């Protein structure tokens, strides 16, 4: 029997990845519109199925190749850590047998407007004085 329920992955408010890299959860009512973004996708399997897509919004940021080579791996690792901590700290989710896939990176930007999506969470990636918006979209089902 398949049971769908809304799972709120909001347990982690702030994490330090390195001394100069922080991810902070934001409760921002202003919609975010992004045309320039990088995506990393994770697939969940086991007793919890679905996917998590994380978008790094690069709108209004001019990055050279060196900046990208520095930022992109930090973004992917930050999202891997964030999702792992959300699942382990959540009282309900940590009881599920869950397999998290390796991250799949996509450089093809997708147009995003959070005004039309309720299943997204907003974070900020703070890195060396720069702030990048991160939008995480969750599509999860608990299997019974």
C-alpha positions as CSV (number, residue, x, y, z in Angstrom):
1,X,0.0,0.0,0.0
2,X,1.4,3.4,-1.0
3,X,0.9,6.3,1.3
4,X,1.7,9.9,0.3
5,X,2.2,12.5,3.0
6,X,3.8,15.9,3.1
7,X,7.2,15.6,4.8
8,X,8.7,18.8,6.1
9,X,12.5,18.8,5.9
10,X,13.0,21.9,7.9
11,X,15.0,20.6,10.9
12,X,18.4,22.1,10.0
13,X,18.5,25.9,10.4
14,X,22.2,26.5,9.8
15,X,25.3,24.4,9.1
16,X,28.9,25.2,8.7
17,X,30.5,23.2,5.9
18,X,33.9,24.8,6.3
19,X,35.0,27.7,8.4
20,X,34.2,30.1,5.5
21,X,31.0,28.3,4.1
22,X,27.6,28.4,5.8
23,X,24.2,27.3,4.8
24,X,21.3,29.2,6.5
25,X,17.6,28.4,6.2
26,X,15.5,31.5,5.4
27,X,11.8,32.1,6.0
28,X,11.4,34.7,3.2
29,X,7.9,35.5,2.0
30,X,9.3,37.3,-1.1
31,X,9.1,35.1,-4.2
32,X,12.4,34.1,-5.9
33,X,12.7,34.2,-9.6
34,X,15.7,32.6,-11.2
35,X,16.7,32.1,-14.8
36,X,20.4,31.3,-14.1
37,X,20.9,28.4,-11.8
38,X,22.8,25.2,-11.4
39,X,21.0,22.1,-10.3
40,X,22.0,19.0,-8.2
41,X,19.5,16.2,-7.9
42,X,19.3,13.4,-5.4
43,X,17.1,10.4,-5.6
44,X,15.8,8.6,-2.5
45,X,14.8,5.0,-2.5
46,X,13.9,2.4,0.1
47,X,10.9,3.1,2.5
48,X,11.0,6.7,1.3
49,X,10.9,7.3,-2.4
50,X,11.2,10.5,-4.5
51,X,13.7,13.2,-5.3
52,X,15.2,16.4,-4.0
53,X,16.4,19.0,-6.4
54,X,18.6,21.8,-5.2
55,X,19.1,25.0,-7.3
56,X,22.0,27.4,-6.8
57,X,20.7,30.7,-8.1
58,X,23.4,32.5,-10.0
59,X,21.3,35.5,-11.2
60,X,23.2,38.8,-10.9
61,X,26.5,36.9,-10.1
62,X,29.3,37.1,-12.6
63,X,31.6,34.1,-12.1
64,X,34.8,33.2,-14.0
65,X,36.0,29.7,-14.5
66,X,38.1,29.7,-11.4
67,X,35.2,30.9,-9.2
68,X,32.9,28.2,-10.7
69,X,35.5,25.5,-10.1
70,X,35.7,26.6,-6.4
71,X,31.9,27.2,-5.8
72,X,30.3,24.3,-7.6
73,X,31.9,21.4,-5.6
74,X,31.2,23.3,-2.4
75,X,27.5,23.7,-3.4
76,X,27.1,20.0,-4.2
77,X,28.8,18.9,-0.9
78,X,26.8,21.4,1.1
79,X,23.5,20.0,-0.3
80,X,24.7,16.4,0.4
81,X,25.4,17.4,4.0
82,X,22.2,19.4,4.4
83,X,20.0,16.6,3.1
84,X,21.8,14.0,5.2
85,X,21.4,16.0,8.3
86,X,17.8,16.9,7.6
87,X,17.0,13.2,7.3
88,X,19.0,12.1,10.3
89,X,17.7,14.8,12.6
90,X,14.0,14.5,11.7
91,X,12.2,12.3,14.3
92,X,9.9,10.7,11.7
93,X,12.4,10.3,8.8
94,X,15.2,8.8,10.7
95,X,13.1,5.7,11.3
96,X,12.8,5.0,7.6
97,X,15.3,2.8,5.7
98,X,16.5,5.4,3.1
99,X,19.1,5.2,0.4
100,X,20.3,8.5,-1.0
101,X,21.8,8.5,-4.5
102,X,25.0,10.2,-5.5
103,X,24.4,13.8,-6.6
104,X,23.6,14.3,-10.3
105,X,24.8,17.8,-11.4
106,X,23.1,19.7,-14.3
107,X,24.5,22.9,-15.7
108,X,21.3,23.5,-17.8
109,X,19.4,26.3,-16.0
110,X,15.7,25.9,-15.3
111,X,13.4,28.9,-14.9
112,X,12.1,29.0,-11.3
113,X,9.5,31.1,-9.7
114,X,8.7,30.2,-6.1
115,X,5.5,32.2,-6.2
116,X,3.9,29.2,-7.9
117,X,5.6,26.4,-5.8
118,X,4.8,25.6,-2.2
119,X,7.1,22.6,-1.9
120,X,10.3,24.6,-1.9
121,X,12.6,25.8,0.9
122,X,15.0,28.7,0.7
123,X,18.5,28.7,2.0
124,X,21.5,31.0,1.6
125,X,25.0,29.8,0.9
126,X,27.4,32.2,2.5
127,X,30.9,32.0,1.1
128,X,33.8,34.4,1.6
129,X,31.4,37.4,1.9
130,X,29.1,36.4,-1.0
131,X,25.5,35.2,-0.6
132,X,23.9,32.8,-3.1
133,X,20.2,31.8,-2.9
134,X,19.6,28.1,-2.8
135,X,16.1,26.7,-3.5
136,X,15.4,23.1,-2.6
137,X,12.4,21.3,-4.0
138,X,11.2,18.1,-2.4
139,X,9.0,15.4,-3.9
140,X,8.9,12.5,-1.4
141,X,6.5,9.6,-0.7
142,X,6.5,7.3,2.3
143,X,5.9,3.7,1.3
144,X,3.8,1.4,3.5
